[in-house]
Amino acid sequence: MFTEAGEGQRVCQVAQGDRQAFAELAAYYLPKLEQYGTRLSGRPALGEDLAQETLLQLWLEAGRFDPARGRLSTWLFRIARNRFLDQQRQGWRWLGLESLEGRGCVPDRELEQLSDAREVQQALQRLPERQRSALLLSYYEGLSQKEIAQVLGLGLRAVESLIVRARRALGKTLEEEHARTP
């Protein structure tokens, strides 16, 4: 893990074309960005694309990062979210988790876990984008509500309310799904 000062220094080095500094930041943030992108879009391949586009933007525009305005992770998650929104506006269709077909013989316990994870992923996909982003950034990425507010461009109270509504909606969707399943 990098300290905020260490990240700021590395980003300055990236802005000057330092490939080693970029490689260190990319190695650290790539898995986090892929995970966020996958959960946001519902598709691993699109999560990878979002992560790569975000890191490309870091390489090309590192000089625009201002450590006084927030942490690097906050800036990168905001870039990833904006890329996702841009792609949605261009008419991309987000279809949910990849099919489980082709996995061969899967033990019952693993299949049950995959089924539960798929239910949660599908329920997340039904949430409005801002609610989904707030939950993902809070629970999966560990960002504070203040950092989430920066990523989403909202006030702190709005983020608090968004997370409460998202939890409520997610719980309701999962309850309805379980009620329909025998």
Backbone torsions as a table, in degrees:
resi	resn	phi	psi	omega
1	MET	NA	141.3	179.9
2	PHE	-93.8	149.3	169.8
3	THR	-81.3	161.1	179.6
4	GLU	-59.1	-40.8	179.2
5	ALA	-65.4	-41.0	179.0
6	GLY	-64.3	-39.5	177.2
7	GLU	-64.1	-45.9	179.6
8	GLY	-57.8	-42.5	179.1
9	GLN	-64.5	-44.0	179.9
10	ARG	-64.6	-39.3	179.0
11	VAL	-64.4	-39.2	175.9
12	CYS	-60.9	-40.1	178.0
13	GLN	-65.1	-40.0	178.0
14	VAL	-62.5	-41.5	179.7
15	ALA	-60.3	-26.3	178.5
16	GLN	-92.6	6.3	176.0
17	GLY	92.0	14.9	-178.6
18	ASP	-75.5	106.4	-177.7
19	ARG	-68.9	-33.6	-179.7
20	GLN	-66.0	-42.7	178.3
21	ALA	-63.3	-41.1	178.0
22	PHE	-63.8	-43.6	-179.0
23	ALA	-60.7	-39.4	178.9
24	GLU	-65.7	-44.9	179.0
25	LEU	-66.4	-41.8	-179.5
26	ALA	-64.3	-42.2	179.8
27	ALA	-61.5	-37.3	-179.4
28	TYR	-75.5	-45.0	-172.3
29	TYR	-89.7	-22.1	-177.2
30	LEU	-54.6	-51.2	-179.4
31	PRO	-62.3	-37.3	179.1
32	LYS	-65.8	-43.1	179.9
33	LEU	-69.8	-38.1	177.0
34	GLU	-62.7	-44.4	-179.9
35	GLN	-63.1	-45.7	178.5
36	TYR	-62.6	-46.4	180.0
37	GLY	-62.9	-38.7	178.5
38	THR	-66.0	-44.8	-179.6
39	ARG	-69.5	-34.3	179.5
40	LEU	-69.0	-43.9	-175.7
41	SER	-90.8	-25.8	-176.4
42	GLY	86.0	4.6	-177.5
43	ARG	-136.6	122.8	-179.0
44	PRO	-56.4	-41.5	-178.3
45	ALA	-63.6	-39.2	179.2
46	LEU	-72.4	-33.1	175.0
47	GLY	-62.2	-40.8	177.1
48	GLU	-64.3	-43.5	179.1
49	ASP	-61.2	-45.2	179.3
50	LEU	-60.9	-42.4	179.8
51	ALA	-63.3	-44.8	-179.3
52	GLN	-65.9	-40.5	177.9
53	GLU	-65.0	-37.3	178.8
54	THR	-65.0	-44.7	179.5
55	LEU	-69.0	-33.0	174.6
56	LEU	-61.8	-42.3	178.7
57	GLN	-65.2	-36.6	174.9
58	LEU	-59.0	-46.6	-179.5
59	TRP	-61.6	-44.9	-175.4
60	LEU	-76.9	-31.1	-171.7
61	GLU	-126.8	30.3	-178.7
62	ALA	-57.9	-31.3	-179.9
63	GLY	-64.6	-16.9	179.4
64	ARG	-83.7	-14.8	-179.8
65	PHE	-70.2	131.0	179.4
66	ASP	-120.1	105.2	-178.0
67	PRO	-62.1	-19.8	178.2
68	ALA	-70.4	-21.2	-177.7
69	ARG	-93.0	-9.6	179.2
70	GLY	155.7	177.1	-179.4
71	ARG	-75.8	159.0	178.5
72	LEU	-61.6	-40.3	-179.6
73	SER	-59.4	-40.3	179.2
74	THR	-62.3	-44.6	179.6
75	TRP	-62.7	-43.9	-178.2
76	LEU	-67.9	-41.8	178.3
77	PHE	-65.6	-33.5	177.1
78	ARG	-66.8	-42.0	177.1
79	ILE	-60.3	-47.0	-179.2
80	ALA	-60.7	-43.9	179.5
81	ARG	-63.1	-43.3	179.5
82	ASN	-64.2	-37.9	176.6
83	ARG	-62.6	-43.4	178.3
84	PHE	-59.6	-46.7	-179.9
85	LEU	-63.7	-40.1	177.0
86	ASP	-59.7	-44.3	-179.6
87	GLN	-66.1	-37.4	177.1
88	GLN	-64.5	-41.7	179.9
89	ARG	-63.8	-29.3	179.9
90	GLN	-80.6	4.6	174.3
91	GLY	92.3	14.6	176.9
92	TRP	-66.5	145.1	-179.7
93	ARG	-107.0	123.6	-179.7
94	TRP	-101.1	116.3	-168.2
95	LEU	-101.2	-3.4	-179.2
96	GLY	99.3	-169.4	-176.7
97	LEU	-61.2	149.6	176.6
98	GLU	-62.6	153.7	179.7
99	SER	-62.2	145.4	177.6
100	LEU	-83.6	-5.2	179.7
101	GLU	-63.3	151.5	177.4
102	GLY	87.0	3.6	179.9
103	ARG	-86.3	-6.4	-179.5
104	GLY	75.5	-151.0	-178.3
105	CYS	-77.1	120.7	-178.8
106	VAL	-117.5	127.3	178.2
107	PRO	-57.8	148.7	-176.8
108	ASP	-54.7	-43.4	-177.8
109	ARG	-62.7	-44.4	178.8
110	GLU	-65.4	-40.3	178.5
111	LEU	-62.9	-39.6	177.9
112	GLU	-64.6	-42.7	178.0
113	GLN	-63.9	-41.8	177.8
114	LEU	-63.3	-39.5	179.0
115	SER	-64.0	-44.6	178.1
116	ASP	-62.5	-44.9	179.7
117	ALA	-63.0	-37.9	179.6
118	ARG	-66.3	-40.7	177.6
119	GLU	-60.3	-45.2	179.6
120	VAL	-64.4	-43.9	179.7
121	GLN	-61.4	-43.4	179.3
122	GLN	-65.5	-39.9	177.9
123	ALA	-64.8	-39.6	176.8
124	LEU	-61.8	-39.3	-178.8
125	GLN	-65.6	-23.9	179.9
126	ARG	-80.4	-15.7	178.8
127	LEU	-71.5	150.6	171.2
128	PRO	-58.2	149.9	-173.1
129	GLU	-53.4	-45.0	-178.0
130	ARG	-63.9	-41.0	178.2
131	GLN	-64.5	-43.9	179.2
132	ARG	-60.7	-46.3	179.9
133	SER	-61.7	-43.7	-179.1
134	ALA	-61.0	-44.9	178.8
135	LEU	-64.7	-45.7	-178.7
136	LEU	-61.8	-44.5	-178.7
137	LEU	-67.4	-34.1	-179.5
138	SER	-76.5	-56.3	-171.5
139	TYR	-84.2	-36.4	-176.5
140	TYR	-94.5	-32.8	-177.3
141	GLU	-101.8	-12.2	175.2
142	GLY	72.7	22.1	178.6
143	LEU	-76.0	148.3	175.9
144	SER	-74.3	164.8	178.8
145	GLN	-63.7	-33.3	177.1
146	LYS	-63.6	-43.0	179.0
147	GLU	-67.6	-38.4	177.3
148	ILE	-62.2	-40.6	178.1
149	ALA	-58.9	-39.6	178.3
150	GLN	-66.8	-43.6	-179.2
151	VAL	-63.3	-44.0	-175.6
152	LEU	-86.8	-9.8	-179.1
153	GLY	70.2	38.2	-177.7
154	LEU	-124.3	167.8	173.4
155	GLY	-78.9	162.8	-177.9
156	LEU	-61.8	-44.3	179.2
157	ARG	-63.6	-37.4	178.5
158	ALA	-63.6	-39.2	178.7
159	VAL	-66.6	-43.8	178.6
160	GLU	-57.3	-47.0	180.0
161	SER	-64.7	-40.4	179.6
162	LEU	-61.1	-43.9	-179.5
163	ILE	-66.4	-41.4	178.2
164	VAL	-62.0	-47.2	179.5
165	ARG	-63.1	-39.7	-179.5
166	ALA	-65.0	-43.9	178.1
167	ARG	-60.9	-45.0	-179.6
168	ARG	-61.7	-47.5	-178.8
169	ALA	-65.2	-41.1	179.3
170	LEU	-63.5	-45.6	178.3
171	GLY	-60.0	-43.4	-180.0
172	LYS	-63.7	-44.5	179.4
173	THR	-61.8	-43.4	179.7
174	LEU	-66.6	-39.7	177.0
175	GLU	-61.9	-44.4	178.8
176	GLU	-62.2	-39.4	179.8
177	GLU	-65.4	-42.3	179.6
178	HIS	-68.4	-33.1	178.8
179	ALA	-67.7	-32.0	179.6
180	ARG	-79.9	-24.8	-177.8
181	THR	-85.7	126.4	-178.4
182	PRO	-70.1	NA	NA
